[in-house]
Amino acid sequence: PALQAKAAAPSEAASAQSRLSNALTVGALEEFMMVWEAAIPRSVQEGRIGQIARLKAAGYFFLRREGLDSRAATELREAISGLQSGALGAETELVPLLALPFVSDPSR
């Protein structure tokens, strides 16, 4: 089926990891999401670890761009709404990320 992910070769995985890291470093949200969608299997993206990773990345980009109307804010809201119930579990460090869309000046 179209949603089945094939195993990536080690060099492809290293390349995707490098591109994700670079996108984080330079604040390139669109590049990060493009690589994320292409390189990370759907089952991982939709799992607990994938959802938490997406939320953390979205929070990072939101804080870099500091705009409630930005693409980063939209991505953060989507990451929050995409969390499955119970996905946070004991992940109390994620609670501040859930509040970011409601904070008028997140840089403070």
Biopython code that builds the backbone (N, CA, C, O; Angstrom):
import numpy as np
from Bio.PDB.StructureBuilder import StructureBuilder

atoms = [
    (1, "PRO", "N", (0.818, -1.202, 0.000)),
    (1, "PRO", "CA", (0.000, 0.000, 0.000)),
    (1, "PRO", "C", (0.859, 1.262, 0.000)),
    (1, "PRO", "O", (2.039, 1.224, 0.348)),
    (2, "ALA", "N", (0.261, 2.358, -0.387)),
    (2, "ALA", "CA", (0.975, 3.619, -0.525)),
    (2, "ALA", "C", (1.531, 4.121, 0.803)),
    (2, "ALA", "O", (2.559, 4.798, 0.810)),
    (3, "LEU", "N", (0.883, 3.808, 1.933)),
    (3, "LEU", "CA", (1.327, 4.313, 3.228)),
    (3, "LEU", "C", (2.420, 3.471, 3.865)),
    (3, "LEU", "O", (2.973, 3.856, 4.896)),
    (4, "GLN", "N", (2.741, 2.326, 3.267)),
    (4, "GLN", "CA", (3.797, 1.505, 3.840)),
    (4, "GLN", "C", (5.139, 2.177, 3.606)),
    (4, "GLN", "O", (5.449, 2.609, 2.497)),
    (5, "ALA", "N", (5.913, 2.256, 4.649)),
    (5, "ALA", "CA", (7.237, 2.873, 4.529)),
    (5, "ALA", "C", (8.276, 1.788, 4.326)),
    (5, "ALA", "O", (8.276, 0.781, 5.034)),
    (6, "LYS", "N", (9.158, 1.988, 3.363)),
    (6, "LYS", "CA", (10.246, 1.034, 3.189)),
    (6, "LYS", "C", (11.409, 1.463, 4.066)),
    (6, "LYS", "O", (11.546, 2.641, 4.396)),
    (7, "ALA", "N", (12.226, 0.524, 4.435)),
    (7, "ALA", "CA", (13.379, 0.833, 5.282)),
    (7, "ALA", "C", (14.376, 1.659, 4.479)),
    (7, "ALA", "O", (14.720, 1.310, 3.350)),
    (8, "ALA", "N", (14.827, 2.740, 5.063)),
    (8, "ALA", "CA", (15.789, 3.610, 4.398)),
    (8, "ALA", "C", (17.188, 3.037, 4.547)),
    (8, "ALA", "O", (17.526, 2.444, 5.572)),
    (9, "ALA", "N", (17.991, 3.220, 3.520)),
    (9, "ALA", "CA", (19.394, 2.821, 3.584)),
    (9, "ALA", "C", (20.094, 3.707, 4.609)),
    (9, "ALA", "O", (19.683, 4.846, 4.830)),
    (10, "PRO", "N", (21.154, 3.187, 5.238)),
    (10, "PRO", "CA", (21.859, 3.992, 6.250)),
    (10, "PRO", "C", (22.288, 5.368, 5.733)),
    (10, "PRO", "O", (22.196, 6.352, 6.467)),
    (11, "SER", "N", (22.750, 5.452, 4.492)),
    (11, "SER", "CA", (23.181, 6.752, 3.963)),
    (11, "SER", "C", (21.987, 7.695, 3.795)),
    (11, "SER", "O", (22.123, 8.900, 4.006)),
    (12, "GLU", "N", (20.828, 7.166, 3.421)),
    (12, "GLU", "CA", (19.624, 7.988, 3.304)),
    (12, "GLU", "C", (19.182, 8.488, 4.676)),
    (12, "GLU", "O", (18.785, 9.644, 4.824)),
    (13, "ALA", "N", (19.253, 7.614, 5.674)),
    (13, "ALA", "CA", (18.868, 8.003, 7.029)),
    (13, "ALA", "C", (19.807, 9.082, 7.561)),
    (13, "ALA", "O", (19.360, 10.040, 8.192)),
    (14, "ALA", "N", (21.105, 8.929, 7.310)),
    (14, "ALA", "CA", (22.067, 9.932, 7.760)),
    (14, "ALA", "C", (21.833, 11.261, 7.054)),
    (14, "ALA", "O", (21.951, 12.321, 7.669)),
    (15, "SER", "N", (21.504, 11.212, 5.779)),
    (15, "SER", "CA", (21.220, 12.423, 5.022)),
    (15, "SER", "C", (19.973, 13.120, 5.568)),
    (15, "SER", "O", (19.959, 14.341, 5.727)),
    (16, "ALA", "N", (18.933, 12.346, 5.852)),
    (16, "ALA", "CA", (17.697, 12.924, 6.402)),
    (16, "ALA", "C", (17.973, 13.538, 7.770)),
    (16, "ALA", "O", (17.489, 14.628, 8.073)),
    (17, "GLN", "N", (18.747, 12.843, 8.593)),
    (17, "GLN", "CA", (19.088, 13.361, 9.922)),
    (17, "GLN", "C", (19.863, 14.668, 9.800)),
    (17, "GLN", "O", (19.612, 15.615, 10.545)),
    (18, "SER", "N", (20.793, 14.717, 8.872)),
    (18, "SER", "CA", (21.584, 15.923, 8.653)),
    (18, "SER", "C", (20.697, 17.074, 8.173)),
    (18, "SER", "O", (20.846, 18.206, 8.633)),
    (19, "ARG", "N", (19.787, 16.790, 7.261)),
    (19, "ARG", "CA", (18.890, 17.831, 6.742)),
    (19, "ARG", "C", (17.942, 18.327, 7.826)),
    (19, "ARG", "O", (17.661, 19.524, 7.893)),
    (20, "LEU", "N", (17.441, 17.424, 8.683)),
    (20, "LEU", "CA", (16.573, 17.831, 9.790)),
    (20, "LEU", "C", (17.340, 18.726, 10.759)),
    (20, "LEU", "O", (16.835, 19.758, 11.199)),
    (21, "SER", "N", (18.555, 18.322, 11.083)),
    (21, "SER", "CA", (19.389, 19.093, 12.005)),
    (21, "SER", "C", (19.692, 20.472, 11.431)),
    (21, "SER", "O", (19.613, 21.472, 12.144)),
    (22, "ASN", "N", (20.034, 20.530, 10.155)),
    (22, "ASN", "CA", (20.327, 21.805, 9.511)),
    (22, "ASN", "C", (19.095, 22.707, 9.500)),
    (22, "ASN", "O", (19.201, 23.906, 9.757)),
    (23, "ALA", "N", (17.936, 22.142, 9.206)),
    (23, "ALA", "CA", (16.700, 22.931, 9.187)),
    (23, "ALA", "C", (16.413, 23.516, 10.566)),
    (23, "ALA", "O", (15.967, 24.659, 10.674)),
    (24, "LEU", "N", (16.666, 22.744, 11.617)),
    (24, "LEU", "CA", (16.504, 23.264, 12.971)),
    (24, "LEU", "C", (17.476, 24.401, 13.240)),
    (24, "LEU", "O", (17.100, 25.427, 13.807)),
    (25, "THR", "N", (18.716, 24.216, 12.836)),
    (25, "THR", "CA", (19.756, 25.206, 13.091)),
    (25, "THR", "C", (19.449, 26.548, 12.440)),
    (25, "THR", "O", (19.638, 27.600, 13.052)),
    (26, "VAL", "N", (18.978, 26.508, 11.202)),
    (26, "VAL", "CA", (18.743, 27.756, 10.477)),
    (26, "VAL", "C", (17.302, 28.257, 10.601)),
    (26, "VAL", "O", (16.972, 29.333, 10.101)),
    (27, "GLY", "N", (16.442, 27.475, 11.271)),
    (27, "GLY", "CA", (15.060, 27.899, 11.462)),
    (27, "GLY", "C", (14.190, 27.728, 10.237)),
    (27, "GLY", "O", (13.262, 28.508, 10.022)),
    (28, "ALA", "N", (14.477, 26.716, 9.428)),
    (28, "ALA", "CA", (13.739, 26.474, 8.186)),
    (28, "ALA", "C", (12.606, 25.477, 8.431)),
    (28, "ALA", "O", (12.755, 24.277, 8.202)),
    (29, "LEU", "N", (11.476, 25.999, 8.899)),
    (29, "LEU", "CA", (10.327, 25.145, 9.224)),
    (29, "LEU", "C", (9.849, 24.338, 8.032)),
    (29, "LEU", "O", (9.624, 23.134, 8.151)),
    (30, "GLU", "N", (9.690, 24.980, 6.890)),
    (30, "GLU", "CA", (9.161, 24.284, 5.715)),
    (30, "GLU", "C", (10.070, 23.128, 5.296)),
    (30, "GLU", "O", (9.590, 22.044, 4.964)),
    (31, "GLU", "N", (11.384, 23.365, 5.311)),
    (31, "GLU", "CA", (12.349, 22.316, 4.978)),
    (31, "GLU", "C", (12.262, 21.176, 6.004)),
    (31, "GLU", "O", (12.265, 20.002, 5.637)),
    (32, "PHE", "N", (12.187, 21.532, 7.280)),
    (32, "PHE", "CA", (12.097, 20.522, 8.327)),
    (32, "PHE", "C", (10.878, 19.631, 8.110)),
    (32, "PHE", "O", (10.981, 18.405, 8.163)),
    (33, "MET", "N", (9.717, 20.255, 7.862)),
    (33, "MET", "CA", (8.487, 19.480, 7.710)),
    (33, "MET", "C", (8.523, 18.633, 6.437)),
    (33, "MET", "O", (7.999, 17.520, 6.425)),
    (34, "MET", "N", (9.130, 19.143, 5.376)),
    (34, "MET", "CA", (9.235, 18.382, 4.136)),
    (34, "MET", "C", (10.076, 17.117, 4.361)),
    (34, "MET", "O", (9.688, 16.028, 3.940)),
    (35, "VAL", "N", (11.223, 17.267, 5.024)),
    (35, "VAL", "CA", (12.088, 16.118, 5.296)),
    (35, "VAL", "C", (11.401, 15.168, 6.275)),
    (35, "VAL", "O", (11.454, 13.951, 6.099)),
    (36, "TRP", "N", (10.759, 15.718, 7.304)),
    (36, "TRP", "CA", (10.037, 14.912, 8.297)),
    (36, "TRP", "C", (9.007, 14.019, 7.605)),
    (36, "TRP", "O", (8.958, 12.813, 7.846)),
    (37, "GLU", "N", (8.191, 14.619, 6.749)),
    (37, "GLU", "CA", (7.136, 13.860, 6.060)),
    (37, "GLU", "C", (7.715, 12.787, 5.140)),
    (37, "GLU", "O", (7.166, 11.690, 5.043)),
    (38, "ALA", "N", (8.830, 13.103, 4.458)),
    (38, "ALA", "CA", (9.412, 12.169, 3.495)),
    (38, "ALA", "C", (10.236, 11.063, 4.149)),
    (38, "ALA", "O", (10.249, 9.932, 3.663)),
    (39, "ALA", "N", (10.920, 11.378, 5.240)),
    (39, "ALA", "CA", (11.885, 10.434, 5.795)),
    (39, "ALA", "C", (11.382, 9.617, 6.975)),
    (39, "ALA", "O", (11.865, 8.510, 7.212)),
    (40, "ILE", "N", (10.428, 10.144, 7.708)),
    (40, "ILE", "CA", (9.954, 9.450, 8.907)),
    (40, "ILE", "C", (8.722, 8.620, 8.546)),
    (40, "ILE", "O", (7.740, 9.162, 8.038)),
    (41, "PRO", "N", (8.766, 7.316, 8.803)),
    (41, "PRO", "CA", (7.608, 6.476, 8.473)),
    (41, "PRO", "C", (6.331, 6.983, 9.153)),
    (41, "PRO", "O", (6.369, 7.461, 10.286)),
    (42, "ARG", "N", (5.237, 6.874, 8.466)),
    (42, "ARG", "CA", (3.940, 7.345, 8.973)),
    (42, "ARG", "C", (3.630, 6.739, 10.340)),
    (42, "ARG", "O", (3.094, 7.422, 11.213)),
    (43, "SER", "N", (3.963, 5.461, 10.532)),
    (43, "SER", "CA", (3.673, 4.815, 11.817)),
    (43, "SER", "C", (4.434, 5.487, 12.959)),
    (43, "SER", "O", (3.922, 5.581, 14.075)),
    (44, "VAL", "N", (5.647, 5.952, 12.687)),
    (44, "VAL", "CA", (6.430, 6.656, 13.705)),
    (44, "VAL", "C", (5.855, 8.049, 13.926)),
    (44, "VAL", "O", (5.720, 8.489, 15.068)),
    (45, "GLN", "N", (5.516, 8.747, 12.844)),
    (45, "GLN", "CA", (4.939, 10.086, 12.959)),
    (45, "GLN", "C", (3.676, 10.079, 13.813)),
    (45, "GLN", "O", (3.457, 10.990, 14.610)),
    (46, "GLU", "N", (2.858, 9.064, 13.648)),
    (46, "GLU", "CA", (1.584, 9.005, 14.346)),
    (46, "GLU", "C", (1.686, 8.387, 15.737)),
    (46, "GLU", "O", (0.734, 8.450, 16.515)),
    (47, "GLY", "N", (2.823, 7.796, 16.053)),
    (47, "GLY", "CA", (3.032, 7.197, 17.370)),
    (47, "GLY", "C", (3.360, 8.252, 18.416)),
    (47, "GLY", "O", (3.561, 9.425, 18.103)),
    (48, "ARG", "N", (3.409, 7.811, 19.648)),
    (48, "ARG", "CA", (3.663, 8.700, 20.781)),
    (48, "ARG", "C", (4.971, 9.472, 20.626)),
    (48, "ARG", "O", (4.995, 10.688, 20.817)),
    (49, "ILE", "N", (6.045, 8.789, 20.287)),
    (49, "ILE", "CA", (7.351, 9.436, 20.144)),
    (49, "ILE", "C", (7.334, 10.448, 19.005)),
    (49, "ILE", "O", (7.873, 11.547, 19.145)),
    (50, "GLY", "N", (6.725, 10.092, 17.888)),
    (50, "GLY", "CA", (6.637, 11.002, 16.755)),
    (50, "GLY", "C", (5.828, 12.241, 17.067)),
    (50, "GLY", "O", (6.189, 13.347, 16.665)),
    (51, "GLN", "N", (4.731, 12.055, 17.787)),
    (51, "GLN", "CA", (3.894, 13.201, 18.143)),
    (51, "GLN", "C", (4.630, 14.143, 19.091)),
    (51, "GLN", "O", (4.549, 15.363, 18.951)),
    (52, "ILE", "N", (5.337, 13.579, 20.041)),
    (52, "ILE", "CA", (6.094, 14.410, 20.989)),
    (52, "ILE", "C", (7.231, 15.131, 20.266)),
    (52, "ILE", "O", (7.477, 16.309, 20.527)),
    (53, "ALA", "N", (7.926, 14.439, 19.363)),
    (53, "ALA", "CA", (9.006, 15.071, 18.602)),
    (53, "ALA", "C", (8.466, 16.211, 17.748)),
    (53, "ALA", "O", (9.078, 17.277, 17.670)),
    (54, "ARG", "N", (7.324, 15.989, 17.111)),
    (54, "ARG", "CA", (6.724, 17.050, 16.279)),
    (54, "ARG", "C", (6.327, 18.245, 17.144)),
    (54, "ARG", "O", (6.524, 19.392, 16.743)),
    (55, "LEU", "N", (5.772, 17.985, 18.318)),
    (55, "LEU", "CA", (5.378, 19.071, 19.219)),
    (55, "LEU", "C", (6.602, 19.876, 19.657)),
    (55, "LEU", "O", (6.567, 21.106, 19.666)),
    (56, "LYS", "N", (7.671, 19.190, 20.015)),
    (56, "LYS", "CA", (8.893, 19.891, 20.437)),
    (56, "LYS", "C", (9.477, 20.717, 19.291)),
    (56, "LYS", "O", (9.895, 21.856, 19.500)),
    (57, "ALA", "N", (9.508, 20.154, 18.089)),
    (57, "ALA", "CA", (10.029, 20.899, 16.939)),
    (57, "ALA", "C", (9.141, 22.101, 16.636)),
    (57, "ALA", "O", (9.645, 23.188, 16.354)),
    (58, "ALA", "N", (7.835, 21.915, 16.691)),
    (58, "ALA", "CA", (6.906, 23.013, 16.422)),
    (58, "ALA", "C", (7.073, 24.123, 17.454)),
    (58, "ALA", "O", (7.032, 25.302, 17.104)),
    (59, "GLY", "N", (7.260, 23.763, 18.713)),
    (59, "GLY", "CA", (7.492, 24.760, 19.754)),
    (59, "GLY", "C", (8.784, 25.512, 19.517)),
    (59, "GLY", "O", (8.845, 26.724, 19.724)),
    (60, "TYR", "N", (9.807, 24.812, 19.089)),
    (60, "TYR", "CA", (11.094, 25.442, 18.785)),
    (60, "TYR", "C", (10.943, 26.478, 17.669)),
    (60, "TYR", "O", (11.394, 27.614, 17.806)),
    (61, "PHE", "N", (10.305, 26.080, 16.566)),
    (61, "PHE", "CA", (10.131, 27.006, 15.450)),
    (61, "PHE", "C", (9.227, 28.173, 15.842)),
    (61, "PHE", "O", (9.450, 29.303, 15.408)),
    (62, "PHE", "N", (8.217, 27.906, 16.653)),
    (62, "PHE", "CA", (7.318, 28.971, 17.103)),
    (62, "PHE", "C", (8.104, 30.019, 17.890)),
    (62, "PHE", "O", (7.928, 31.218, 17.673)),
    (63, "LEU", "N", (8.956, 29.578, 18.789)),
    (63, "LEU", "CA", (9.747, 30.517, 19.592)),
    (63, "LEU", "C", (10.766, 31.277, 18.740)),
    (63, "LEU", "O", (11.068, 32.436, 19.025)),
    (64, "ARG", "N", (11.290, 30.642, 17.715)),
    (64, "ARG", "CA", (12.234, 31.328, 16.809)),
    (64, "ARG", "C", (11.542, 32.412, 16.012)),
    (64, "ARG", "O", (12.115, 33.476, 15.777)),
    (65, "ARG", "N", (10.321, 32.151, 15.596)),
    (65, "ARG", "CA", (9.621, 33.096, 14.713)),
    (65, "ARG", "C", (8.767, 34.086, 15.483)),
    (65, "ARG", "O", (8.460, 35.167, 14.981)),
    (66, "GLU", "N", (8.383, 33.723, 16.697)),
    (66, "GLU", "CA", (7.632, 34.607, 17.587)),
    (66, "GLU", "C", (6.470, 35.331, 16.920)),
    (66, "GLU", "O", (6.378, 36.557, 16.990)),
    (67, "GLY", "N", (5.606, 34.600, 16.290)),
    (67, "GLY", "CA", (4.452, 35.242, 15.689)),
    (67, "GLY", "C", (3.231, 34.358, 15.785)),
    (67, "GLY", "O", (3.231, 33.228, 15.296)),
    (68, "LEU", "N", (2.192, 34.872, 16.414)),
    (68, "LEU", "CA", (0.988, 34.072, 16.582)),
    (68, "LEU", "C", (0.295, 33.793, 15.257)),
    (68, "LEU", "O", (-0.488, 32.848, 15.163)),
    (69, "ASP", "N", (0.565, 34.597, 14.227)),
    (69, "ASP", "CA", (-0.052, 34.384, 12.923)),
    (69, "ASP", "C", (0.903, 33.720, 11.933)),
    (69, "ASP", "O", (0.590, 33.619, 10.746)),
    (70, "SER", "N", (2.043, 33.275, 12.401)),
    (70, "SER", "CA", (3.051, 32.703, 11.515)),
    (70, "SER", "C", (2.730, 31.245, 11.164)),
    (70, "SER", "O", (1.864, 30.616, 11.772)),
    (71, "ARG", "N", (3.446, 30.738, 10.180)),
    (71, "ARG", "CA", (3.335, 29.323, 9.789)),
    (71, "ARG", "C", (3.736, 28.444, 10.968)),
    (71, "ARG", "O", (3.189, 27.356, 11.150)),
    (72, "ALA", "N", (4.694, 28.918, 11.772)),
    (72, "ALA", "CA", (5.140, 28.156, 12.942)),
    (72, "ALA", "C", (4.005, 28.017, 13.957)),
    (72, "ALA", "O", (3.861, 26.970, 14.587)),
    (73, "ALA", "N", (3.204, 29.063, 14.116)),
    (73, "ALA", "CA", (2.073, 29.000, 15.043)),
    (73, "ALA", "C", (1.046, 27.993, 14.551)),
    (73, "ALA", "O", (0.476, 27.239, 15.339)),
    (74, "THR", "N", (0.815, 27.984, 13.254)),
    (74, "THR", "CA", (-0.126, 27.018, 12.670)),
    (74, "THR", "C", (0.379, 25.599, 12.902)),
    (74, "THR", "O", (-0.388, 24.717, 13.289)),
    (75, "GLU", "N", (1.664, 25.381, 12.664)),
    (75, "GLU", "CA", (2.252, 24.054, 12.868)),
    (75, "GLU", "C", (2.147, 23.636, 14.334)),
    (75, "GLU", "O", (1.851, 22.478, 14.628)),
    (76, "LEU", "N", (2.387, 24.569, 15.250)),
    (76, "LEU", "CA", (2.281, 24.263, 16.675)),
    (76, "LEU", "C", (0.855, 23.872, 17.039)),
    (76, "LEU", "O", (0.636, 22.890, 17.748)),
    (77, "ARG", "N", (-0.106, 24.635, 16.557)),
    (77, "ARG", "CA", (-1.518, 24.304, 16.840)),
    (77, "ARG", "C", (-1.884, 22.932, 16.283)),
    (77, "ARG", "O", (-2.585, 22.160, 16.937)),
    (78, "GLU", "N", (-1.405, 22.627, 15.065)),
    (78, "GLU", "CA", (-1.680, 21.313, 14.465)),
    (78, "GLU", "C", (-1.025, 20.195, 15.265)),
    (78, "GLU", "O", (-1.619, 19.132, 15.444)),
    (79, "ALA", "N", (0.186, 20.424, 15.744)),
    (79, "ALA", "CA", (0.882, 19.411, 16.548)),
    (79, "ALA", "C", (0.130, 19.154, 17.843)),
    (79, "ALA", "O", (0.002, 18.011, 18.283)),
    (80, "ILE", "N", (-0.365, 20.228, 18.450)),
    (80, "ILE", "CA", (-1.117, 20.077, 19.698)),
    (80, "ILE", "C", (-2.420, 19.342, 19.445)),
    (80, "ILE", "O", (-2.768, 18.422, 20.184)),
    (81, "SER", "N", (-3.140, 19.738, 18.410)),
    (81, "SER", "CA", (-4.431, 19.092, 18.143)),
    (81, "SER", "C", (-4.253, 17.648, 17.686)),
    (81, "SER", "O", (-5.162, 16.830, 17.832)),
    (82, "GLY", "N", (-3.071, 17.333, 17.128)),
    (82, "GLY", "CA", (-2.820, 15.975, 16.665)),
    (82, "GLY", "C", (-2.421, 15.006, 17.755)),
    (82, "GLY", "O", (-2.358, 13.800, 17.514)),
    (83, "LEU", "N", (-2.151, 15.503, 18.941)),
    (83, "LEU", "CA", (-1.756, 14.599, 20.025)),
    (83, "LEU", "C", (-2.903, 13.667, 20.376)),
    (83, "LEU", "O", (-4.045, 14.095, 20.543)),
    (84, "GLN", "N", (-2.586, 12.418, 20.482)),
    (84, "GLN", "CA", (-3.586, 11.448, 20.911)),
    (84, "GLN", "C", (-3.796, 11.621, 22.404)),
    (84, "GLN", "O", (-2.878, 12.006, 23.127)),
    (85, "SER", "N", (-4.995, 11.339, 22.858)),
    (85, "SER", "CA", (-5.242, 11.443, 24.302)),
    (85, "SER", "C", (-4.290, 10.497, 25.018)),
    (85, "SER", "O", (-4.112, 9.344, 24.623)),
    (86, "GLY", "N", (-3.697, 11.004, 26.060)),
    (86, "GLY", "CA", (-2.767, 10.206, 26.836)),
    (86, "GLY", "C", (-1.360, 10.187, 26.284)),
    (86, "GLY", "O", (-0.480, 9.573, 26.887)),
    (87, "ALA", "N", (-1.111, 10.844, 25.147)),
    (87, "ALA", "CA", (0.226, 10.830, 24.552)),
    (87, "ALA", "C", (1.243, 11.520, 25.454)),
    (87, "ALA", "O", (2.429, 11.193, 25.431)),
    (88, "LEU", "N", (0.776, 12.463, 26.236)),
    (88, "LEU", "CA", (1.716, 13.174, 27.102)),
    (88, "LEU", "C", (2.129, 12.339, 28.294)),
    (88, "LEU", "O", (3.281, 12.405, 28.723)),
    (89, "GLY", "N", (1.209, 11.552, 28.841)),
    (89, "GLY", "CA", (1.527, 10.709, 29.973)),
    (89, "GLY", "C", (2.249, 11.479, 31.054)),
    (89, "GLY", "O", (1.723, 12.460, 31.578)),
    (90, "ALA", "N", (3.444, 11.046, 31.390)),
    (90, "ALA", "CA", (4.236, 11.690, 32.437)),
    (90, "ALA", "C", (5.170, 12.744, 31.861)),
    (90, "ALA", "O", (6.110, 13.165, 32.535)),
    (91, "GLU", "N", (4.932, 13.174, 30.640)),
    (91, "GLU", "CA", (5.801, 14.139, 29.967)),
    (91, "GLU", "C", (5.465, 15.563, 30.414)),
    (91, "GLU", "O", (5.019, 16.379, 29.608)),
    (92, "THR", "N", (5.676, 15.853, 31.672)),
    (92, "THR", "CA", (5.302, 17.164, 32.215)),
    (92, "THR", "C", (6.099, 18.305, 31.595)),
    (92, "THR", "O", (5.659, 19.454, 31.632)),
    (93, "GLU", "N", (7.280, 18.003, 31.020)),
    (93, "GLU", "CA", (8.059, 19.072, 30.404)),
    (93, "GLU", "C", (7.399, 19.618, 29.143)),
    (93, "GLU", "O", (7.798, 20.671, 28.646)),
    (94, "LEU", "N", (6.397, 18.917, 28.619)),
    (94, "LEU", "CA", (5.707, 19.385, 27.415)),
    (94, "LEU", "C", (4.582, 20.367, 27.712)),
    (94, "LEU", "O", (4.103, 21.045, 26.803)),
    (95, "VAL", "N", (4.157, 20.454, 28.948)),
    (95, "VAL", "CA", (3.033, 21.326, 29.303)),
    (95, "VAL", "C", (3.253, 22.772, 28.858)),
    (95, "VAL", "O", (2.320, 23.375, 28.328)),
    (96, "PRO", "N", (4.440, 23.359, 29.045)),
    (96, "PRO", "CA", (4.628, 24.740, 28.569)),
    (96, "PRO", "C", (4.435, 24.888, 27.057)),
    (96, "PRO", "O", (3.973, 25.929, 26.590)),
    (97, "LEU", "N", (4.787, 23.853, 26.293)),
    (97, "LEU", "CA", (4.588, 23.919, 24.846)),
    (97, "LEU", "C", (3.104, 23.996, 24.489)),
    (97, "LEU", "O", (2.721, 24.644, 23.514)),
    (98, "LEU", "N", (2.289, 23.338, 25.279)),
    (98, "LEU", "CA", (0.847, 23.360, 25.017)),
    (98, "LEU", "C", (0.261, 24.748, 25.240)),
    (98, "LEU", "O", (-0.767, 25.089, 24.654)),
    (99, "ALA", "N", (0.900, 25.543, 26.074)),
    (99, "ALA", "CA", (0.398, 26.886, 26.381)),
    (99, "ALA", "C", (0.896, 27.950, 25.409)),
    (99, "ALA", "O", (0.340, 29.048, 25.370)),
    (100, "LEU", "N", (1.923, 27.655, 24.631)),
    (100, "LEU", "CA", (2.528, 28.672, 23.768)),
    (100, "LEU", "C", (1.543, 29.433, 22.874)),
    (100, "LEU", "O", (1.659, 30.654, 22.768)),
    (101, "PRO", "N", (0.583, 28.770, 22.230)),
    (101, "PRO", "CA", (-0.321, 29.526, 21.366)),
    (101, "PRO", "C", (-1.177, 30.552, 22.111)),
    (101, "PRO", "O", (-1.765, 31.436, 21.489)),
    (102, "PHE", "N", (-1.248, 30.441, 23.414)),
    (102, "PHE", "CA", (-2.091, 31.329, 24.210)),
    (102, "PHE", "C", (-1.304, 32.419, 24.940)),
    (102, "PHE", "O", (-1.882, 33.240, 25.651)),
    (103, "VAL", "N", (0.023, 32.418, 24.759)),
    (103, "VAL", "CA", (0.877, 33.398, 25.415)),
    (103, "VAL", "C", (1.091, 34.574, 24.467)),
    (103, "VAL", "O", (1.531, 34.391, 23.332)),
    (104, "SER", "N", (0.777, 35.787, 24.940)),
    (104, "SER", "CA", (0.874, 36.943, 24.051)),
    (104, "SER", "C", (2.319, 37.315, 23.704)),
    (104, "SER", "O", (2.581, 37.790, 22.599)),
    (105, "ASP", "N", (3.250, 37.107, 24.624)),
    (105, "ASP", "CA", (4.660, 37.431, 24.360)),
    (105, "ASP", "C", (5.517, 36.257, 24.846)),
    (105, "ASP", "O", (6.021, 36.283, 25.969)),
    (106, "PRO", "N", (5.685, 35.222, 24.001)),
    (106, "PRO", "CA", (6.399, 34.022, 24.454)),
    (106, "PRO", "C", (7.884, 34.241, 24.712)),
    (106, "PRO", "O", (8.535, 33.370, 25.289)),
    (107, "SER", "N", (8.434, 35.372, 24.304)),
    (107, "SER", "CA", (9.860, 35.601, 24.527)),
    (107, "SER", "C", (10.159, 36.003, 25.974)),
    (107, "SER", "O", (11.321, 36.032, 26.379)),
    (108, "ARG", "N", (9.133, 36.309, 26.742)),
    (108, "ARG", "CA", (9.339, 36.698, 28.143)),
    (108, "ARG", "C", (9.309, 35.520, 29.043)),
    (108, "ARG", "O", (9.465, 35.665, 30.255)),
]
sb = StructureBuilder()
sb.init_structure("model")
sb.init_model(0)
sb.init_chain("A")
sb.init_seg("    ")
for serial, (resi, resn, name, xyz) in enumerate(atoms, 1):
    if name == "N":
        sb.init_residue(resn, " ", resi, " ")
    sb.init_atom(name, np.array(xyz, "f"), 0.0, 1.0, " ", f" {name:<3s}", serial, name[0])
structure = sb.get_structure()
